[in-house]
Amino acid sequence: MLRFDFMGEIMNLDKLIEVREELRREGRTVVFTNGCFDLMHPGHVRYLQQARALGDALIVGLNSDRSVRELKGPSRPIMSETERAEVMAALGCVDYVTIFDDETPGEIIAALLPDVLVKGGDWSVDNIVGRDEVEAAGGKVLSLPFVDGCSTSDLIERIVTRFSSKS
């Protein structure tokens, strides 16, 4: 577990379950989201700030390198899971980060049962993994607005275009 005074904590699921139980005992509202977060951009930052505003603590589940390759293709991720976790934990709105190796965070969500589960606007509430478990436990599931023009794929395309035109 990495810990810096100015950063959120990066931890495994077992430790995160302990933290979640303590937050529950304190009556604090826990928000969970997940994603690849390969190259951070303003859309990610705005989304994470909105998610954090919904509760007292924000937990972010990051797809492992293996699961990103499975979801996005062999050229991804651009940044390693360790690098992505460090960048994520450095954001003031993020309290805890965990890395998961599955294609979905279903196991983490079922174990933590956050009070609020959120995804970006490119996900309808009906398709959000973990929705049934969170709602059955009395939690809320939300799809936050998507920021147009802000995606990792768009950012990669802009970089490729800019550097290929200089050759």
C-alpha positions as CSV (number, residue, x, y, z in Angstrom):
1,M,0.0,0.0,0.0
2,L,1.4,3.4,-1.0
3,R,0.6,6.3,1.3
4,F,1.5,10.0,0.8
5,D,0.0,12.8,2.8
6,F,-1.1,14.6,-0.3
7,M,-2.6,11.5,-2.0
8,G,-5.4,9.1,-1.7
9,E,-4.4,5.5,-0.8
10,I,-3.8,2.7,-3.2
11,M,-4.8,-0.6,-1.7
12,N,-5.9,-4.1,-2.4
13,L,-9.5,-5.2,-2.0
14,D,-9.1,-6.9,1.4
15,K,-7.8,-3.6,2.9
16,L,-10.4,-1.6,1.1
17,I,-13.2,-3.8,2.6
18,E,-11.8,-2.9,6.1
19,V,-11.8,0.8,5.2
20,R,-15.3,0.6,3.8
21,E,-16.6,-1.0,7.1
22,E,-15.0,1.8,9.1
23,L,-16.6,4.4,6.8
24,R,-19.9,2.7,7.2
25,R,-19.6,2.7,11.0
26,E,-18.8,6.5,10.9
27,G,-22.0,7.0,8.8
28,R,-20.0,8.4,5.8
29,T,-21.4,8.1,2.3
30,V,-19.1,6.1,0.0
31,V,-19.1,6.7,-3.8
32,F,-17.6,4.1,-6.2
33,T,-16.6,4.4,-9.8
34,N,-14.3,2.5,-12.1
35,G,-12.6,2.6,-15.4
36,C,-9.4,2.4,-17.4
37,F,-8.4,6.0,-17.0
38,D,-5.5,5.4,-19.4
39,L,-4.6,9.0,-20.2
40,M,-6.1,11.5,-17.7
41,H,-7.9,14.4,-19.4
42,P,-10.4,17.2,-18.3
43,G,-13.4,14.9,-18.9
44,H,-12.0,12.4,-16.4
45,V,-11.2,15.2,-13.8
46,R,-14.7,16.8,-14.1
47,Y,-16.4,13.4,-13.8
48,L,-14.3,12.4,-10.8
49,Q,-15.0,15.7,-9.1
50,Q,-18.8,15.3,-9.7
51,A,-18.6,11.8,-8.4
52,R,-16.8,12.9,-5.2
53,A,-19.4,15.6,-4.6
54,L,-22.0,12.9,-4.2
55,G,-20.5,11.6,-0.9
56,D,-17.8,11.7,1.7
57,A,-15.3,9.4,0.1
58,L,-14.6,8.3,-3.4
59,I,-13.2,4.9,-4.3
60,V,-11.9,4.4,-7.8
61,G,-11.5,0.9,-9.3
62,L,-8.9,0.8,-12.0
63,N,-8.8,-1.9,-14.7
64,S,-5.5,-3.8,-14.6
65,D,-3.2,-3.6,-17.7
66,R,-4.5,-7.1,-18.7
67,S,-8.1,-6.1,-18.5
68,V,-7.5,-2.8,-20.4
69,R,-5.9,-4.8,-23.2
70,E,-8.9,-7.1,-23.2
71,L,-11.3,-4.2,-23.4
72,K,-9.4,-1.7,-25.6
73,G,-7.0,-3.8,-27.7
74,P,-3.3,-4.7,-27.8
75,S,-2.0,-1.2,-28.1
76,R,-3.5,-0.1,-24.7
77,P,-3.0,0.8,-22.0
78,I,-0.6,3.7,-22.8
79,M,0.3,4.0,-19.1
80,S,0.8,1.0,-16.8
81,E,-1.6,0.2,-14.0
82,T,0.9,1.4,-11.4
83,E,1.3,4.8,-13.2
84,R,-2.4,5.2,-13.6
85,A,-3.0,4.4,-9.9
86,E,-0.4,6.9,-8.8
87,V,-1.9,9.7,-11.0
88,M,-5.5,8.8,-9.8
89,A,-4.5,8.8,-6.2
90,A,-2.8,12.2,-6.6
91,L,-6.2,13.8,-7.4
92,G,-7.6,15.6,-4.4
93,C,-11.1,14.3,-5.1
94,V,-10.0,10.6,-4.9
95,D,-9.7,9.0,-1.5
96,Y,-9.0,5.3,-2.4
97,V,-7.8,3.5,-5.5
98,T,-7.8,-0.3,-6.1
99,I,-6.7,-2.2,-9.2
100,F,-8.9,-5.1,-10.5
101,D,-8.0,-7.7,-13.1
102,D,-11.5,-8.7,-14.3
103,E,-13.2,-7.1,-17.2
104,T,-15.9,-5.7,-14.8
105,P,-15.7,-4.5,-11.2
106,G,-18.6,-6.7,-10.2
107,E,-16.7,-8.5,-7.4
108,I,-15.4,-5.3,-5.9
109,I,-18.9,-3.6,-6.0
110,A,-20.5,-6.7,-4.4
111,A,-17.9,-6.7,-1.7
112,L,-18.0,-2.9,-0.9
113,L,-21.7,-2.2,-1.6
114,P,-21.1,1.6,-2.0
115,D,-23.8,4.0,-1.1
116,V,-23.5,5.5,-4.6
117,L,-22.3,3.8,-7.7
118,V,-21.5,6.1,-10.7
119,K,-20.4,5.8,-14.3
120,G,-20.0,8.3,-17.1
121,G,-22.9,9.3,-19.4
122,D,-21.8,6.8,-22.0
123,W,-23.3,4.2,-19.7
124,S,-27.1,3.9,-19.1
125,V,-28.1,3.2,-15.5
126,D,-29.6,-0.1,-16.7
127,N,-26.2,-1.3,-18.0
128,I,-24.0,-0.3,-15.0
129,V,-22.3,-3.4,-13.5
130,G,-23.2,-3.8,-9.9
131,R,-26.5,-1.9,-10.1
132,D,-28.6,-4.7,-8.8
133,E,-26.4,-5.3,-5.7
134,V,-26.1,-1.6,-4.9
135,E,-29.8,-0.9,-5.2
136,A,-30.8,-4.1,-3.3
137,A,-28.6,-2.7,-0.4
138,G,-30.4,0.6,-0.5
139,G,-27.8,2.5,-2.6
140,K,-28.2,4.8,-5.6
141,V,-26.8,4.2,-9.1
142,L,-26.2,7.2,-11.4
143,S,-24.9,8.0,-14.8
144,L,-23.1,11.3,-14.8
145,P,-23.0,13.6,-17.8
146,F,-20.5,12.7,-20.5
147,V,-18.1,15.5,-21.5
148,D,-18.2,15.7,-25.3
149,G,-14.8,15.8,-27.1
150,C,-13.0,14.5,-24.0
151,S,-12.0,10.8,-24.5
152,T,-8.7,8.9,-24.3
153,S,-9.3,7.6,-27.8
154,D,-9.8,11.2,-29.1
155,L,-6.6,12.3,-27.3
156,I,-4.6,9.5,-28.8
157,E,-5.9,10.4,-32.2
158,R,-5.0,14.0,-31.8
159,I,-1.4,13.0,-30.8
160,V,-1.0,10.6,-33.7
161,T,-2.4,13.2,-36.1
162,R,-0.2,16.0,-34.8
163,F,3.0,14.0,-34.9
164,S,2.3,12.2,-38.2
165,S,1.8,15.5,-39.9
166,K,5.3,16.6,-38.9
167,S,7.0,13.7,-40.7
